C-alpha cells in the first residue's frame, strides 16, 4: 500500500516553510537542496510563494514528478539524491514525523494549492 503524505509549503521571508497541525510543526524550513527542488518544481505555478501542495510517498504513485533515493544520514537528517536535475536534498529530522524511519526511496509531486489565491 502506498502511503501518500501531503504538506503545504509556502514562502516566509523568502524561505520555503510549512506548518502541520497533525505533527506540531510550525514554519518548518525546507533547506539544503529541498528548497531549490521546490523552486524548480513550482516555477510554472502562479503565486507558488503563497502555497503549493507537495505530495510524497515511499512508493511510486501516478503523477509523481521526482524519484529520490536515500544516500546517507547527515547532521541529524537524511540526504536524498534525485536524477532530474541531478542534485542532493537534505531532509531534516521532521521526516520522521511522517515515517517510522527514513524511506529508501521518496516519490514527490508538486501541485498548485487551491487555497493559495
Biopython code that builds the backbone (N, CA, C, O; Angstrom):
import numpy as np
from Bio.PDB.StructureBuilder import StructureBuilder

atoms = [
    (1, "UNK", "N", (0.837, -1.180, 0.000)),
    (1, "UNK", "CA", (0.000, 0.000, 0.000)),
    (1, "UNK", "C", (0.889, 1.253, 0.000)),
    (1, "UNK", "O", (1.815, 1.364, 0.803)),
    (2, "UNK", "N", (0.603, 2.173, -0.891)),
    (2, "UNK", "CA", (1.341, 3.424, -0.979)),
    (2, "UNK", "C", (0.774, 4.410, 0.024)),
    (2, "UNK", "O", (-0.426, 4.688, 0.024)),
    (3, "UNK", "N", (1.626, 4.932, 0.868)),
    (3, "UNK", "CA", (1.227, 5.908, 1.877)),
    (3, "UNK", "C", (1.626, 7.291, 1.376)),
    (3, "UNK", "O", (2.808, 7.638, 1.382)),
    (4, "UNK", "N", (0.650, 8.079, 0.946)),
    (4, "UNK", "CA", (0.924, 9.417, 0.421)),
    (4, "UNK", "C", (0.664, 10.444, 1.515)),
    (4, "UNK", "O", (-0.413, 10.484, 2.108)),
    (5, "UNK", "N", (1.661, 11.264, 1.766)),
    (5, "UNK", "CA", (1.569, 12.356, 2.729)),
    (5, "UNK", "C", (1.421, 13.663, 1.955)),
    (5, "UNK", "O", (1.814, 13.748, 0.791)),
    (6, "UNK", "N", (0.857, 14.674, 2.599)),
    (6, "UNK", "CA", (0.675, 15.976, 1.950)),
    (6, "UNK", "C", (1.093, 17.079, 2.914)),
    (6, "UNK", "O", (0.704, 17.091, 4.082)),
    (7, "UNK", "N", (1.898, 18.008, 2.392)),
    (7, "UNK", "CA", (2.210, 19.226, 3.126)),
    (7, "UNK", "C", (1.934, 20.409, 2.205)),
    (7, "UNK", "O", (1.815, 20.249, 0.991)),
    (8, "UNK", "N", (1.835, 21.588, 2.790)),
    (8, "UNK", "CA", (1.552, 22.807, 2.017)),
    (8, "UNK", "C", (2.639, 23.855, 2.289)),
    (8, "UNK", "O", (2.441, 24.767, 3.091)),
    (9, "UNK", "N", (3.784, 23.716, 1.616)),
    (9, "UNK", "CA", (4.837, 24.720, 1.794)),
    (9, "UNK", "C", (4.439, 26.075, 1.209)),
    (9, "UNK", "O", (3.669, 26.157, 0.252)),
    (10, "UNK", "N", (4.976, 27.116, 1.801)),
    (10, "UNK", "CA", (4.798, 28.490, 1.339)),
    (10, "UNK", "C", (6.085, 29.230, 1.676)),
    (10, "UNK", "O", (6.919, 28.733, 2.432)),
    (11, "UNK", "N", (6.237, 30.406, 1.115)),
    (11, "UNK", "CA", (7.451, 31.169, 1.395)),
    (11, "UNK", "C", (7.198, 32.157, 2.537)),
    (11, "UNK", "O", (6.211, 32.891, 2.549)),
    (12, "UNK", "N", (8.112, 32.145, 3.477)),
    (12, "UNK", "CA", (8.091, 33.031, 4.634)),
    (12, "UNK", "C", (9.429, 33.763, 4.641)),
    (12, "UNK", "O", (10.475, 33.153, 4.862)),
    (13, "UNK", "N", (9.389, 35.067, 4.401)),
    (13, "UNK", "CA", (10.607, 35.854, 4.250)),
    (13, "UNK", "C", (11.544, 35.246, 3.206)),
    (13, "UNK", "O", (12.762, 35.232, 3.381)),
    (14, "UNK", "N", (10.953, 34.744, 2.117)),
    (14, "UNK", "CA", (11.732, 34.207, 1.008)),
    (14, "UNK", "C", (12.188, 32.774, 1.162)),
    (14, "UNK", "O", (12.850, 32.247, 0.267)),
    (15, "UNK", "N", (11.858, 32.122, 2.269)),
    (15, "UNK", "CA", (12.285, 30.744, 2.537)),
    (15, "UNK", "C", (11.080, 29.809, 2.534)),
    (15, "UNK", "O", (10.039, 30.125, 3.109)),
    (16, "UNK", "N", (11.231, 28.644, 1.874)),
    (16, "UNK", "CA", (10.163, 27.647, 1.909)),
    (16, "UNK", "C", (10.030, 27.088, 3.319)),
    (16, "UNK", "O", (11.011, 26.646, 3.917)),
    (17, "UNK", "N", (8.806, 27.112, 3.847)),
    (17, "UNK", "CA", (8.471, 26.546, 5.151)),
    (17, "UNK", "C", (7.108, 25.865, 5.037)),
    (17, "UNK", "O", (6.399, 26.043, 4.046)),
    (18, "UNK", "N", (6.749, 25.090, 6.050)),
    (18, "UNK", "CA", (5.404, 24.527, 6.096)),
    (18, "UNK", "C", (4.969, 24.345, 7.531)),
    (18, "UNK", "O", (5.787, 24.228, 8.444)),
    (19, "UNK", "N", (3.658, 24.324, 7.708)),
    (19, "UNK", "CA", (3.034, 24.077, 9.007)),
    (19, "UNK", "C", (2.269, 22.759, 8.894)),
    (19, "UNK", "O", (1.771, 22.410, 7.824)),
    (20, "UNK", "N", (2.183, 22.045, 9.989)),
    (20, "UNK", "CA", (1.390, 20.815, 10.011)),
    (20, "UNK", "C", (0.813, 20.629, 11.407)),
    (20, "UNK", "O", (1.518, 20.221, 12.331)),
    (21, "UNK", "N", (-0.458, 20.929, 11.552)),
    (21, "UNK", "CA", (-1.123, 20.804, 12.852)),
    (21, "UNK", "C", (-1.026, 19.390, 13.412)),
    (21, "UNK", "O", (-0.918, 19.210, 14.625)),
    (22, "UNK", "N", (-1.063, 18.388, 12.540)),
    (22, "UNK", "CA", (-1.038, 16.995, 12.993)),
    (22, "UNK", "C", (0.280, 16.596, 13.641)),
    (22, "UNK", "O", (0.310, 15.694, 14.479)),
    (23, "UNK", "N", (1.368, 17.255, 13.263)),
    (23, "UNK", "CA", (2.676, 16.899, 13.800)),
    (23, "UNK", "C", (3.250, 17.968, 14.727)),
    (23, "UNK", "O", (4.300, 17.763, 15.337)),
    (24, "UNK", "N", (2.568, 19.101, 14.835)),
    (24, "UNK", "CA", (3.043, 20.179, 15.680)),
    (24, "UNK", "C", (4.133, 21.036, 15.045)),
    (24, "UNK", "O", (4.763, 21.840, 15.731)),
    (25, "UNK", "N", (4.359, 20.874, 13.752)),
    (25, "UNK", "CA", (5.391, 21.664, 13.069)),
    (25, "UNK", "C", (4.830, 23.023, 12.663)),
    (25, "UNK", "O", (3.726, 23.116, 12.126)),
    (26, "UNK", "N", (5.596, 24.062, 12.924)),
    (26, "UNK", "CA", (5.219, 25.429, 12.557)),
    (26, "UNK", "C", (6.423, 26.081, 11.889)),
    (26, "UNK", "O", (7.515, 26.136, 12.457)),
    (27, "UNK", "N", (6.204, 26.572, 10.678)),
    (27, "UNK", "CA", (7.264, 27.203, 9.881)),
    (27, "UNK", "C", (8.520, 26.340, 9.826)),
    (27, "UNK", "O", (9.638, 26.836, 9.968)),
    (28, "UNK", "N", (8.317, 25.053, 9.620)),
    (28, "UNK", "CA", (9.431, 24.113, 9.459)),
    (28, "UNK", "C", (10.101, 24.414, 8.125)),
    (28, "UNK", "O", (9.459, 24.345, 7.077)),
    (29, "UNK", "N", (11.378, 24.745, 8.156)),
    (29, "UNK", "CA", (12.095, 25.174, 6.955)),
    (29, "UNK", "C", (12.521, 23.996, 6.082)),
    (29, "UNK", "O", (12.930, 22.945, 6.575)),
    (30, "UNK", "N", (12.414, 24.205, 4.787)),
    (30, "UNK", "CA", (12.930, 23.270, 3.792)),
    (30, "UNK", "C", (14.186, 23.919, 3.211)),
    (30, "UNK", "O", (14.111, 24.954, 2.550)),
    (31, "UNK", "N", (15.335, 23.301, 3.465)),
    (31, "UNK", "CA", (16.619, 23.917, 3.122)),
    (31, "UNK", "C", (17.528, 22.895, 2.450)),
    (31, "UNK", "O", (17.131, 21.755, 2.211)),
    (32, "UNK", "N", (18.726, 23.310, 2.157)),
    (32, "UNK", "CA", (19.816, 22.429, 1.701)),
    (32, "UNK", "C", (19.433, 21.544, 0.525)),
    (32, "UNK", "O", (19.610, 20.326, 0.567)),
    (33, "UNK", "N", (18.919, 22.151, -0.500)),
    (33, "UNK", "CA", (18.554, 21.428, -1.709)),
    (33, "UNK", "C", (17.062, 21.206, -1.846)),
    (33, "UNK", "O", (16.531, 21.268, -2.954)),
    (34, "UNK", "N", (16.374, 20.950, -0.743)),
    (34, "UNK", "CA", (14.917, 20.768, -0.806)),
    (34, "UNK", "C", (14.257, 22.057, -1.283)),
    (34, "UNK", "O", (13.286, 22.014, -2.037)),
    (35, "UNK", "N", (14.778, 23.204, -0.848)),
    (35, "UNK", "CA", (14.237, 24.489, -1.284)),
    (35, "UNK", "C", (14.457, 24.717, -2.777)),
    (35, "UNK", "O", (13.574, 25.232, -3.463)),
    (36, "UNK", "N", (15.609, 24.344, -3.274)),
    (36, "UNK", "CA", (15.915, 24.503, -4.694)),
    (36, "UNK", "C", (15.017, 23.611, -5.544)),
    (36, "UNK", "O", (14.539, 24.027, -6.599)),
    (37, "UNK", "N", (14.792, 22.398, -5.087)),
    (37, "UNK", "CA", (13.904, 21.474, -5.813)),
    (37, "UNK", "C", (12.493, 22.055, -5.863)),
    (37, "UNK", "O", (11.843, 21.997, -6.907)),
    (38, "UNK", "N", (12.011, 22.611, -4.756)),
    (38, "UNK", "CA", (10.681, 23.219, -4.755)),
    (38, "UNK", "C", (10.625, 24.409, -5.698)),
    (38, "UNK", "O", (9.623, 24.604, -6.387)),
    (39, "UNK", "N", (11.688, 25.210, -5.740)),
    (39, "UNK", "CA", (11.732, 26.326, -6.695)),
    (39, "UNK", "C", (11.598, 25.824, -8.127)),
    (39, "UNK", "O", (10.854, 26.399, -8.921)),
    (40, "UNK", "N", (12.310, 24.763, -8.458)),
    (40, "UNK", "CA", (12.276, 24.209, -9.816)),
    (40, "UNK", "C", (10.896, 23.641, -10.131)),
    (40, "UNK", "O", (10.328, 23.936, -11.182)),
    (41, "UNK", "N", (10.357, 22.830, -9.224)),
    (41, "UNK", "CA", (9.079, 22.164, -9.491)),
    (41, "UNK", "C", (7.887, 23.115, -9.473)),
    (41, "UNK", "O", (6.848, 22.821, -10.063)),
    (42, "UNK", "N", (8.035, 24.248, -8.802)),
    (42, "UNK", "CA", (6.908, 25.187, -8.714)),
    (42, "UNK", "C", (7.066, 26.380, -9.651)),
    (42, "UNK", "O", (6.253, 27.304, -9.610)),
    (43, "UNK", "N", (8.084, 26.377, -10.482)),
    (43, "UNK", "CA", (8.392, 27.534, -11.337)),
    (43, "UNK", "C", (7.216, 27.962, -12.210)),
    (43, "UNK", "O", (7.056, 29.154, -12.473)),
    (44, "UNK", "N", (6.395, 27.028, -12.662)),
    (44, "UNK", "CA", (5.272, 27.355, -13.545)),
    (44, "UNK", "C", (3.937, 27.471, -12.810)),
    (44, "UNK", "O", (2.886, 27.582, -13.442)),
    (45, "UNK", "N", (3.976, 27.445, -11.485)),
    (45, "UNK", "CA", (2.744, 27.550, -10.693)),
    (45, "UNK", "C", (2.555, 29.009, -10.276)),
    (45, "UNK", "O", (3.383, 29.554, -9.546)),
    (46, "UNK", "N", (1.482, 29.641, -10.730)),
    (46, "UNK", "CA", (1.231, 31.037, -10.336)),
    (46, "UNK", "C", (1.112, 31.174, -8.816)),
    (46, "UNK", "O", (0.491, 30.342, -8.154)),
    (47, "UNK", "N", (1.704, 32.213, -8.286)),
    (47, "UNK", "CA", (1.649, 32.522, -6.846)),
    (47, "UNK", "C", (2.095, 31.350, -5.968)),
    (47, "UNK", "O", (1.560, 31.151, -4.877)),
    (48, "UNK", "N", (3.065, 30.586, -6.439)),
    (48, "UNK", "CA", (3.554, 29.432, -5.675)),
    (48, "UNK", "C", (4.050, 29.846, -4.295)),
    (48, "UNK", "O", (3.959, 29.073, -3.342)),
    (49, "UNK", "N", (4.570, 31.055, -4.188)),
    (49, "UNK", "CA", (5.085, 31.513, -2.898)),
    (49, "UNK", "C", (3.999, 31.579, -1.823)),
    (49, "UNK", "O", (4.309, 31.554, -0.632)),
    (50, "UNK", "N", (2.732, 31.663, -2.232)),
    (50, "UNK", "CA", (1.619, 31.697, -1.278)),
    (50, "UNK", "C", (1.219, 30.305, -0.794)),
    (50, "UNK", "O", (0.488, 30.167, 0.187)),
    (51, "UNK", "N", (1.698, 29.287, -1.482)),
    (51, "UNK", "CA", (1.406, 27.925, -1.058)),
    (51, "UNK", "C", (1.275, 26.976, -2.229)),
    (51, "UNK", "O", (0.640, 27.290, -3.236)),
    (52, "UNK", "N", (1.880, 25.816, -2.084)),
    (52, "UNK", "CA", (1.769, 24.733, -3.057)),
    (52, "UNK", "C", (1.472, 23.457, -2.283)),
    (52, "UNK", "O", (1.696, 23.393, -1.074)),
    (53, "UNK", "N", (0.978, 22.461, -2.965)),
    (53, "UNK", "CA", (0.798, 21.158, -2.348)),
    (53, "UNK", "C", (1.972, 20.284, -2.742)),
    (53, "UNK", "O", (2.349, 20.229, -3.913)),
    (54, "UNK", "N", (2.548, 19.604, -1.769)),
    (54, "UNK", "CA", (3.610, 18.640, -2.026)),
    (54, "UNK", "C", (3.128, 17.293, -1.501)),
    (54, "UNK", "O", (2.908, 17.109, -0.303)),
    (55, "UNK", "N", (2.972, 16.369, -2.424)),
    (55, "UNK", "CA", (2.603, 15.003, -2.078)),
    (55, "UNK", "C", (3.880, 14.180, -2.095)),
    (55, "UNK", "O", (4.690, 14.322, -3.011)),
    (56, "UNK", "N", (4.075, 13.324, -1.102)),
    (56, "UNK", "CA", (5.274, 12.499, -1.062)),
    (56, "UNK", "C", (4.960, 11.137, -0.458)),
    (56, "UNK", "O", (4.107, 10.995, 0.418)),
    (57, "UNK", "N", (5.685, 10.141, -0.961)),
    (57, "UNK", "CA", (5.407, 8.763, -0.588)),
    (57, "UNK", "C", (6.664, 7.919, -0.760)),
    (57, "UNK", "O", (7.505, 8.231, -1.602)),
    (58, "UNK", "N", (6.802, 6.853, 0.027)),
    (58, "UNK", "CA", (7.925, 5.941, -0.170)),
    (58, "UNK", "C", (7.726, 5.011, -1.371)),
    (58, "UNK", "O", (8.639, 4.282, -1.758)),
    (59, "UNK", "N", (6.545, 5.043, -1.945)),
    (59, "UNK", "CA", (6.258, 4.213, -3.118)),
    (59, "UNK", "C", (5.778, 5.059, -4.274)),
    (59, "UNK", "O", (5.265, 6.159, -4.072)),
    (60, "UNK", "N", (5.940, 4.550, -5.496)),
    (60, "UNK", "CA", (5.515, 5.319, -6.666)),
    (60, "UNK", "C", (4.007, 5.538, -6.678)),
    (60, "UNK", "O", (3.242, 4.717, -6.173)),
    (61, "UNK", "N", (3.595, 6.656, -7.262)),
    (61, "UNK", "CA", (2.175, 6.945, -7.427)),
    (61, "UNK", "C", (1.995, 7.748, -8.707)),
    (61, "UNK", "O", (2.924, 8.435, -9.132)),
    (62, "UNK", "N", (0.816, 7.679, -9.336)),
    (62, "UNK", "CA", (0.572, 8.425, -10.571)),
    (62, "UNK", "C", (0.776, 9.925, -10.362)),
    (62, "UNK", "O", (0.271, 10.492, -9.393)),
    (63, "UNK", "N", (1.509, 10.561, -11.261)),
    (63, "UNK", "CA", (1.742, 11.993, -11.191)),
    (63, "UNK", "C", (3.017, 12.389, -10.469)),
    (63, "UNK", "O", (3.384, 13.564, -10.483)),
    (64, "UNK", "N", (3.697, 11.452, -9.844)),
    (64, "UNK", "CA", (4.944, 11.786, -9.158)),
    (64, "UNK", "C", (5.942, 12.345, -10.164)),
    (64, "UNK", "O", (6.144, 11.770, -11.233)),
    (65, "UNK", "N", (6.560, 13.462, -9.818)),
    (65, "UNK", "CA", (7.498, 14.136, -10.713)),
    (65, "UNK", "C", (8.951, 13.840, -10.378)),
    (65, "UNK", "O", (9.833, 13.967, -11.227)),
    (66, "UNK", "N", (9.191, 13.449, -9.143)),
    (66, "UNK", "CA", (10.557, 13.231, -8.679)),
    (66, "UNK", "C", (10.653, 11.873, -8.002)),
    (66, "UNK", "O", (9.777, 11.476, -7.233)),
    (67, "UNK", "N", (11.741, 11.169, -8.307)),
    (67, "UNK", "CA", (12.084, 9.938, -7.602)),
    (67, "UNK", "C", (13.408, 10.200, -6.905)),
    (67, "UNK", "O", (14.421, 10.428, -7.565)),
    (68, "UNK", "N", (13.410, 10.169, -5.591)),
    (68, "UNK", "CA", (14.612, 10.426, -4.803)),
    (68, "UNK", "C", (15.046, 9.144, -4.103)),
    (68, "UNK", "O", (14.216, 8.373, -3.623)),
    (69, "UNK", "N", (16.352, 8.930, -4.053)),
    (69, "UNK", "CA", (16.920, 7.739, -3.430)),
    (69, "UNK", "C", (17.758, 8.155, -2.223)),
    (69, "UNK", "O", (18.560, 9.086, -2.300)),
    (70, "UNK", "N", (17.560, 7.449, -1.107)),
    (70, "UNK", "CA", (18.303, 7.741, 0.116)),
    (70, "UNK", "C", (19.786, 7.507, -0.128)),
    (70, "UNK", "O", (20.176, 6.510, -0.736)),
    (71, "UNK", "N", (20.621, 8.449, 0.357)),
    (71, "UNK", "CA", (22.065, 8.348, 0.176)),
    (71, "UNK", "C", (22.781, 8.136, 1.505)),
    (71, "UNK", "O", (23.617, 7.242, 1.635)),
    (72, "UNK", "N", (22.442, 8.975, 2.500)),
    (72, "UNK", "CA", (23.157, 8.891, 3.773)),
    (72, "UNK", "C", (22.450, 9.734, 4.836)),
    (72, "UNK", "O", (21.619, 10.590, 4.534)),
    (73, "UNK", "N", (22.810, 9.457, 6.087)),
    (73, "UNK", "CA", (22.415, 10.325, 7.190)),
    (73, "UNK", "C", (23.428, 11.456, 7.268)),
    (73, "UNK", "O", (24.612, 11.268, 6.989)),
    (74, "UNK", "N", (22.947, 12.630, 7.651)),
    (74, "UNK", "CA", (23.851, 13.770, 7.802)),
    (74, "UNK", "C", (23.212, 14.816, 8.700)),
    (74, "UNK", "O", (22.061, 15.201, 8.496)),
    (75, "UNK", "N", (23.951, 15.266, 9.678)),
    (75, "UNK", "CA", (23.521, 16.352, 10.569)),
    (75, "UNK", "C", (22.136, 16.103, 11.168)),
    (75, "UNK", "O", (21.332, 17.027, 11.288)),
    (76, "UNK", "N", (21.865, 14.865, 11.538)),
    (76, "UNK", "CA", (20.595, 14.523, 12.158)),
    (76, "UNK", "C", (19.451, 14.303, 11.192)),
    (76, "UNK", "O", (18.356, 13.924, 11.608)),
    (77, "UNK", "N", (19.683, 14.532, 9.916)),
    (77, "UNK", "CA", (18.659, 14.326, 8.897)),
    (77, "UNK", "C", (19.103, 13.298, 7.880)),
    (77, "UNK", "O", (20.010, 12.506, 8.140)),
    (78, "UNK", "N", (18.471, 13.310, 6.734)),
    (78, "UNK", "CA", (18.754, 12.327, 5.694)),
    (78, "UNK", "C", (18.922, 13.023, 4.349)),
    (78, "UNK", "O", (18.184, 13.950, 4.017)),
    (79, "UNK", "N", (19.903, 12.560, 3.585)),
    (79, "UNK", "CA", (20.197, 13.122, 2.273)),
    (79, "UNK", "C", (19.644, 12.184, 1.204)),
    (79, "UNK", "O", (19.832, 10.968, 1.252)),
    (80, "UNK", "N", (18.956, 12.792, 0.236)),
    (80, "UNK", "CA", (18.387, 12.050, -0.889)),
    (80, "UNK", "C", (18.977, 12.587, -2.191)),
    (80, "UNK", "O", (19.290, 13.773, -2.297)),
    (81, "UNK", "N", (19.124, 11.714, -3.167)),
    (81, "UNK", "CA", (19.624, 12.074, -4.486)),
    (81, "UNK", "C", (18.485, 11.978, -5.485)),
    (81, "UNK", "O", (17.764, 10.981, -5.524)),
    (82, "UNK", "N", (18.327, 13.023, -6.294)),
    (82, "UNK", "CA", (17.388, 12.957, -7.405)),
    (82, "UNK", "C", (18.200, 13.023, -8.693)),
    (82, "UNK", "O", (19.308, 13.559, -8.712)),
    (83, "UNK", "N", (17.643, 12.477, -9.761)),
    (83, "UNK", "CA", (18.359, 12.389, -11.033)),
    (83, "UNK", "C", (18.091, 13.562, -11.959)),
    (83, "UNK", "O", (18.997, 13.992, -12.674)),
    (84, "UNK", "N", (16.871, 14.093, -11.969)),
    (84, "UNK", "CA", (16.498, 15.140, -12.924)),
    (84, "UNK", "C", (15.930, 16.356, -12.193)),
    (84, "UNK", "O", (14.769, 16.305, -11.787)),
    (85, "UNK", "N", (16.651, 17.406, -12.009)),
    (85, "UNK", "CA", (18.075, 17.576, -12.270)),
    (85, "UNK", "C", (18.885, 16.846, -11.202)),
    (85, "UNK", "O", (18.416, 16.669, -10.078)),
    (86, "UNK", "N", (20.073, 16.433, -11.544)),
    (86, "UNK", "CA", (20.886, 15.676, -10.588)),
    (86, "UNK", "C", (21.328, 16.592, -9.459)),
    (86, "UNK", "O", (22.080, 17.544, -9.665)),
    (87, "UNK", "N", (20.848, 16.285, -8.271)),
    (87, "UNK", "CA", (21.211, 17.065, -7.090)),
    (87, "UNK", "C", (20.807, 16.318, -5.829)),
    (87, "UNK", "O", (20.017, 15.374, -5.867)),
    (88, "UNK", "N", (21.365, 16.761, -4.716)),
    (88, "UNK", "CA", (21.027, 16.183, -3.429)),
    (88, "UNK", "C", (20.148, 17.153, -2.647)),
    (88, "UNK", "O", (20.222, 18.369, -2.823)),
    (89, "UNK", "N", (19.320, 16.585, -1.786)),
    (89, "UNK", "CA", (18.476, 17.378, -0.900)),
    (89, "UNK", "C", (18.549, 16.767, 0.501)),
    (89, "UNK", "O", (18.425, 15.555, 0.677)),
    (90, "UNK", "N", (18.751, 17.628, 1.479)),
    (90, "UNK", "CA", (18.774, 17.193, 2.868)),
    (90, "UNK", "C", (17.390, 17.398, 3.456)),
    (90, "UNK", "O", (16.811, 18.477, 3.336)),
    (91, "UNK", "N", (16.863, 16.366, 4.089)),
    (91, "UNK", "CA", (15.577, 16.459, 4.775)),
    (91, "UNK", "C", (15.836, 16.338, 6.267)),
    (91, "UNK", "O", (16.483, 15.395, 6.724)),
    (92, "UNK", "N", (15.330, 17.294, 7.014)),
    (92, "UNK", "CA", (15.587, 17.354, 8.443)),
    (92, "UNK", "C", (14.874, 16.223, 9.182)),
    (92, "UNK", "O", (14.088, 15.488, 8.584)),
    (93, "UNK", "N", (15.145, 16.082, 10.479)),
    (93, "UNK", "CA", (14.516, 15.016, 11.260)),
    (93, "UNK", "C", (12.991, 15.064, 11.292)),
    (93, "UNK", "O", (12.363, 14.098, 11.726)),
    (94, "UNK", "N", (12.379, 16.160, 10.846)),
    (94, "UNK", "CA", (10.910, 16.209, 10.776)),
    (94, "UNK", "C", (10.369, 15.127, 9.842)),
    (94, "UNK", "O", (9.196, 14.767, 9.940)),
    (95, "UNK", "N", (11.200, 14.602, 8.939)),
    (95, "UNK", "CA", (10.780, 13.500, 8.071)),
    (95, "UNK", "C", (10.251, 12.328, 8.904)),
    (95, "UNK", "O", (9.341, 11.615, 8.481)),
    (96, "UNK", "N", (10.827, 12.141, 10.081)),
    (96, "UNK", "CA", (10.429, 11.018, 10.931)),
    (96, "UNK", "C", (9.100, 11.252, 11.646)),
    (96, "UNK", "O", (8.625, 10.380, 12.373)),
    (97, "UNK", "N", (8.505, 12.411, 11.444)),
    (97, "UNK", "CA", (7.134, 12.626, 11.921)),
    (97, "UNK", "C", (6.135, 12.012, 10.946)),
    (97, "UNK", "O", (4.955, 11.860, 11.262)),
    (98, "UNK", "N", (6.626, 11.658, 9.749)),
    (98, "UNK", "CA", (5.771, 11.086, 8.711)),
    (98, "UNK", "C", (6.046, 9.608, 8.464)),
    (98, "UNK", "O", (5.182, 8.885, 7.967)),
    (99, "UNK", "N", (7.240, 9.164, 8.808)),
    (99, "UNK", "CA", (7.632, 7.777, 8.591)),
    (99, "UNK", "C", (8.403, 7.284, 9.813)),
    (99, "UNK", "O", (9.092, 8.061, 10.473)),
    (100, "UNK", "N", (8.283, 5.987, 10.112)),
    (100, "UNK", "CA", (8.978, 5.407, 11.263)),
    (100, "UNK", "C", (10.496, 5.485, 11.107)),
    (100, "UNK", "O", (11.218, 5.629, 12.093)),
    (101, "UNK", "N", (10.971, 5.391, 9.880)),
    (101, "UNK", "CA", (12.390, 5.551, 9.565)),
    (101, "UNK", "C", (12.471, 6.175, 8.182)),
    (101, "UNK", "O", (11.495, 6.178, 7.431)),
    (102, "UNK", "N", (13.640, 6.700, 7.855)),
    (102, "UNK", "CA", (13.816, 7.357, 6.555)),
    (102, "UNK", "C", (13.613, 6.333, 5.441)),
    (102, "UNK", "O", (14.315, 5.323, 5.399)),
    (103, "UNK", "N", (12.662, 6.580, 4.536)),
    (103, "UNK", "CA", (12.435, 5.642, 3.439)),
    (103, "UNK", "C", (13.639, 5.570, 2.510)),
    (103, "UNK", "O", (14.352, 6.558, 2.333)),
    (104, "UNK", "N", (13.863, 4.420, 1.925)),
    (104, "UNK", "CA", (14.947, 4.261, 0.957)),
    (104, "UNK", "C", (14.668, 5.036, -0.322)),
    (104, "UNK", "O", (15.593, 5.440, -1.027)),
    (105, "UNK", "N", (13.395, 5.240, -0.617)),
    (105, "UNK", "CA", (13.002, 5.995, -1.795)),
    (105, "UNK", "C", (11.872, 6.941, -1.422)),
    (105, "UNK", "O", (11.058, 6.645, -0.547)),
    (106, "UNK", "N", (11.835, 8.080, -2.097)),
    (106, "UNK", "CA", (10.724, 9.020, -1.953)),
    (106, "UNK", "C", (10.284, 9.449, -3.344)),
    (106, "UNK", "O", (11.105, 9.725, -4.218)),
    (107, "UNK", "N", (8.985, 9.497, -3.525)),
    (107, "UNK", "CA", (8.386, 9.985, -4.761)),
    (107, "UNK", "C", (7.641, 11.260, -4.402)),
    (107, "UNK", "O", (6.957, 11.322, -3.380)),
    (108, "UNK", "N", (7.776, 12.280, -5.251)),
    (108, "UNK", "CA", (7.255, 13.598, -4.918)),
    (108, "UNK", "C", (6.492, 14.191, -6.098)),
    (108, "UNK", "O", (6.898, 14.058, -7.252)),
    (109, "UNK", "N", (5.385, 14.843, -5.782)),
    (109, "UNK", "CA", (4.624, 15.608, -6.769)),
    (109, "UNK", "C", (4.330, 16.976, -6.172)),
    (109, "UNK", "O", (3.968, 17.084, -5.001)),
    (110, "UNK", "N", (4.487, 18.021, -6.982)),
    (110, "UNK", "CA", (4.165, 19.384, -6.574)),
    (110, "UNK", "C", (3.005, 19.863, -7.423)),
    (110, "UNK", "O", (3.025, 19.742, -8.648)),
    (111, "UNK", "N", (1.981, 20.414, -6.755)),
    (111, "UNK", "CA", (0.764, 20.864, -7.441)),
    (111, "UNK", "C", (0.351, 22.236, -6.926)),
    (111, "UNK", "O", (0.742, 22.637, -5.830)),
    (112, "UNK", "N", (-0.430, 22.945, -7.707)),
    (112, "UNK", "CA", (-0.988, 24.205, -7.190)),
    (112, "UNK", "C", (-1.879, 23.916, -5.980)),
    (112, "UNK", "O", (-2.498, 22.856, -5.884)),
    (113, "UNK", "N", (-1.926, 24.856, -5.087)),
    (113, "UNK", "CA", (-2.780, 24.749, -3.910)),
    (113, "UNK", "C", (-4.061, 25.531, -4.180)),
    (113, "UNK", "O", (-3.999, 26.729, -4.458)),
    (114, "UNK", "N", (-5.212, 24.886, -4.105)),
    (114, "UNK", "CA", (-6.459, 25.587, -4.418)),
    (114, "UNK", "C", (-6.746, 26.772, -3.508)),
    (114, "UNK", "O", (-7.499, 27.665, -3.895)),
    (115, "UNK", "N", (-6.169, 26.809, -2.307)),
    (115, "UNK", "CA", (-6.446, 27.899, -1.378)),
    (115, "UNK", "C", (-5.390, 28.997, -1.424)),
    (115, "UNK", "O", (-5.403, 29.892, -0.579)),
    (116, "UNK", "N", (-4.478, 28.949, -2.387)),
    (116, "UNK", "CA", (-3.393, 29.931, -2.448)),
    (116, "UNK", "C", (-3.790, 31.212, -3.172)),
    (116, "UNK", "O", (-2.951, 32.096, -3.341)),
    (117, "UNK", "N", (-5.046, 31.341, -3.607)),
    (117, "UNK", "CA", (-5.466, 32.520, -4.367)),
    (117, "UNK", "C", (-5.627, 33.757, -3.541)),
    (117, "UNK", "O", (-5.977, 34.811, -4.071)),
]
sb = StructureBuilder()
sb.init_structure("model")
sb.init_model(0)
sb.init_chain("A")
sb.init_seg("    ")
for serial, (resi, resn, name, xyz) in enumerate(atoms, 1):
    if name == "N":
        sb.init_residue(resn, " ", resi, " ")
    sb.init_atom(name, np.array(xyz, "f"), 0.0, 1.0, " ", f" {name:<3s}", serial, name[0])
structure = sb.get_structure()
